[in-house]
């Protein structure tokens, strides 16, 4: 994002938020700037980050060192390498605008030594450590675990990888995820219904990792009412609570032949029924004006 166009983003965020004060209190956008391995920064990216920081818009810096090509062929070395890139950018922002909201991200990948291909999913003890490093710098962390992956098709390999990613997303204690839903083949192919399946995976992992609350319903009075050899189906407690079971989406409503079929049905329902609240007409008009001005800016930059 060129800094001149970043200024247009700030202007649009202000229009959507309603005022500069509201934008600073609850920014409707954030910026993500990738560092350039090895040990470099993008000049226009940094300039745009400074525009965002001046406006109070949060900015993340994301290192993506690839072991064996743009980073050492060592996990610890690649982590240290990425941290140097991210922290240098965070320090620059704080020197320019002390207290500006920033967050940290360091996503490690590898080069396939046989083909040179990019491997986004590596089985390594990195994510919890990198999250702790971000917290050690005193900033929120945008984590790398993903429920998308490198496989080209949904199958056992992809399902196992997505399941591991869902558990890591829920267990690393990171504040943010950069995962983009529905993507296959190293994030290049979109399968829309897979967004629904990924959401199910993450929610299941969160439920598995949750602890039972201290005020959980023990239903001791219900147990006493039903007694030995009784049945809970007709009890009023069952009627009141049965619809709240954390069931997989394939069990909601009519039956489906497979999880994938249920996911397609849910995606179709969302596409048909979901209606985001529209922005007021005057806000839309302001946004269209800003976009037109941004188009003119982009044309001048291209020249």
N, C-alpha and C positions, 0 to 999 in steps of 0.2 A: 504494500500500500504506500504510494507516494505521500509525503507529508502534506502536500496541498490537498489531496483527496481525503487524507485523514481529517483535515479541518472540516471537510464537508460531513464526514461521519459524526464529528462532534456536534455540528450544527443540527443534523438530523436527530441525534440522541436528545438534544435539548428540546426540540420540537415535540418529540414523543413523550418526554418526561414532563413537559409543561413549563419548566423554568430551569435556569442554571442551578439554583439551589436544590431543586428536586432531582436534577440529573446527578449532582454530586452526592446527594443522600442515597439515591438508589439508581445507579447507572443502568440503563437498559441494554447496554452493549459492553463488550470487553475486547481487548486486542490480544492477539497471539502472534508473537514474533519469533521466527525460527533463527537460531544462530547458524553459522556456516562452519561446519567442521572441515579441516582442523583449525581450531583456535582463531576463528574469524567472526566478524559481525557484518551484517548487511547494512550499508550506509543509509539507504532510504528506510529500511526497517527501523533502525535506531531513531532516525529523525521523526518518523511517524509515532514511535513509542513516546518520544518527548512531547509531541502534540497531545497524545492521550493523557500522559501523566500531568501535564499542565491543566487539563480539563477535569482531573479527578477520575478518569476512566481507567479501570484496572487493566494492567498489562501483564501477560505472562511471557516469559522467555523459555523457549523449548529447544534444548539440545537434542540432536538425533544422531549421535555418533554410531558408525557402523564398524564393528570389529573387523579388522583385516583390510579395510580400505580407507575410511576417513578417521579411524581411531585405532589404537593398539589392539592386537589380537589377544587381548587379556581382558576379562570382565572387570576386574578392579581398575585396570588402567583406563578402560573406556569410561567407567563411571567418573573417575577423577578428571579425565579429559573433558567430559560433558559438564561437570560441575564448574570447571574453570571458565567455560564459555558463558554459562548461565549467570554465575555470580558476578562476573565482570560487568555484564549488562545491568544486573540489579543494582550494583554499586553506582554505576553511571546515573541511573534514574534517581537514586536517592541523593546523589551529590547535586543534581539539578533541581530536584523537587523533594526535599526531605519529607518523609511520611507518605509519599505517593503510593497508592495501592498497587502492589505487584504480587505475582505468584511464580512459583518455581516448577520447572518440568525438565526431566532428563530421561529420555527414552532410548534404551540401548537396543541395537539390532546387530545383525551379523551378515557378512558376505559369505555366500555359498562357495567354498573353495574349489568346487568342481566346475561351476558355471559362471561364477561372479554375480549370480542373482542376489537380490535383496531378500533377506529372511527377517520378517518382522517379529515373529514369535520365537523367542528362545527360552528354553527351560533353564532358568538360572535364578539363584537366590538374590535377585537385584531389587525387586519392587519395594519390599519393606524397608530395605536399607536406604534407597533413594528417597522414599517418603520421609524417613527420619532425618536425612540430610537437609531436605527442604525445611523441615520444622526446626532443625538446629540453626538454620540461617534466620529463623524467626518469621517465616512467611508461609502462606498456604501452598499446598502442593497439588499440581495437576498430574495425575498418575498415568502410567502407561499400560496397565493391564487392560485387555480388550476381550470383548465377546465377538469381535470379528477376527479374521485371521488370513493365513496365506493359502488355504485350500481353495480350489476352484469350484467345488460343489459341496452342498450340504450332505454330510454323511457322518460316519463314525468318527473319523479324524477331526472333522470340523466341530462335531458335537462335543467331543472330549476337550478340545482346546477351548471352546466357548464356555464349557462348564468350569474349567480351571480358571479362566479369566473372570467369570462371574464371582467365584469365591475370592479371588484376589481383589477385585473391585470392592467387595464388601468387607474385606479384612485388613487392608493396608492402612486404614485410618487417613487416607488422603481426602482432602476436601472436595476435589473436582476430578472429573474424568473427561478425557479428550476423545473417548471412543465415539465413532460414527456408526450408527446402527445400519444393519442390513447389507453390509459390504462383504464380498468374497474376493478371492484371488488377489491377496495383498491390497485390499481396499480399492479395487478397480472396477468391480462388478456389483451392481445393486440388485438385491432381491428384496422387494418391499415387505413381503410377509415375514421375512426373517427378523425385522424390527420387533414384531410382536413376540416371536419366539425368544429373542434375546432379552426382552423385557421380562418375560416369564422366568428365564434363567437367573437374572439378577435378583428379582424379588424372591425366588426360591432360596437362593444363597443367603440373602439377608434374613429370611425367616429361620433358616437352619442355624445361623450364627447368633441370632437373638437369644437373650436369656428370658426365662419366664418372669413376668413382673411380680413384685411382692403382693400386689392386690389381685392376682389372678383368681378367676372364679373357680373355687373348689367344688361348688355345687353339692355341698354336703347335705343340704336339706332335700335336694332332688334324689340323691342316693338313698336317703332315708325313706322318702316317699315311695320309691319304686321297690326297694327291698329285694330280698333273695328271689330269684326265678321270675322277676318282673320284666318289663320291657319299657324302654325309654321313648319309643316312637310317638306314643300318644300324649306324653307329658307336655304341659304348657311350656316348660323350659326349653324343650327340644324345638317346639314350634317357633319360639322367640329367637333362637340362636342358630338354627341349622343353616340358614342362608349366609351366615358369616364365616363358614368354614373356609380356610385358605386352600381351596381346591385348584388344581391346574385348569387353565382356560378351556381345555377340551371337554371338561365336565360341566361347563356352563351352558345351560339350555339344551338344545338337541344334541344327540350324539354324533361324533364324526369318526370316519374310518381311520384317521391318523392325526397326529399333532400338526403336521403340515397343512392338512385340510382345514383344521380348526383355526390355524393361524391365518390362512387365506380368508376364511369367513370373517374373522375379527377385523382384519385389515379392510375388507370390503365394507364392513359396518362403519368403521371409523371414517373411511373416505366418503361414505354416504351421509353420515350424521354429524360429524364434527364440524362445528361452525365457530371459528374464533371470533371473539368480540371485535367488531369493526372499530377502527379509529374514527374520531370525529371528522367531518368533512373538511373543516378548516385545517386540521392537522395533515390530512391527505394532500390538500392543495399545497401546503408549505413543503411537504416532502417531494412532491412532483416538481416544484420550482427548484429545490435544492438539487435534485437529480439532474435536471436540465442544465443547471450551472456546472455540476460536476462533469457532465458529458463534454461541455465546452472546455473545461479545465483539462480533461483527459486528451482531447484532440490537440490542444496546444502543447501538452507534454509530449505527445507522439511526434509532433513536428520538430 
